[in-house]
């Protein structure tokens, strides 16, 4: 189920994005980017609908996925 980012409380959205950008293996290229910058980048991607927040009822978890991954099903 897609959860619109505009329907999530700001603090909750921030915590979700922060958890996402600080996961092991998240790579932002050869230049170091601060966590605050990463969060702003993800917020921009959510606003442009390049990524989406997906809630799994089965696992009761949320994650962020790209538009391309979502299209693949």
N, C-alpha and C positions, 0 to 999 in steps of 0.2 A: 504494500500500500504506500503510495506517495503521500508524504506529509508536506504541505506547503510551508516553507520557512517562515512565512508571515504569520502563521498560526501558532508558532512556538514562542513562549516567553523569551525575552531577550537573554536573560541569564542562562536559561536552559539551552538556547541555541548557541550561545558563546561556549558553554561547557562541552556541548556535542562537537562543535567545530574544533575546539582546542584538543579534545581527545583524539579526533581524527588526524590533525596535523602533527601530533606528537607521537603517533604510533611508530613502532619500529619499522624501518624499511621505507618510510615515506621520503621520497627524494624530490628535491626542488631544483636540481641542477648543480652546477659546479660552484656556484656562489652561495655562501651562507646567507640565509634569510631568517630574520627574527620570528619568533612565534606570533607576535602581534601582526607582523606583515603577512604571514601565512594565513592568519585568521581573516584579515581584510581581503586577501586574494580569494579565499573560499566564499566569503560573503558576496563578493562581486560575481563569482561564478554562479552562486545560487540566484542572485537577482537577474542574471542574464539567461538563466535556465540552461546552463551548461552542465550543471550537476544537480542532483536531486537527493532529498532525504527519503530513505526507504525504511519503513517499519515492518519487521517480520513478526507477525502474530505468533507463528510457530515457536520462534526463539525469544520473543519479547525483547527484541533489540532494534536499535536504529543504526543505520550506516549511511554513508554518502557514496553515490555512484555517478559515473558520468552518463551523459545523454546517450553516448554510443553503446555503453554497456547495457543500459536500460532498453534500448532498441533491439538488442540481440536477444532479449528475453531471458 
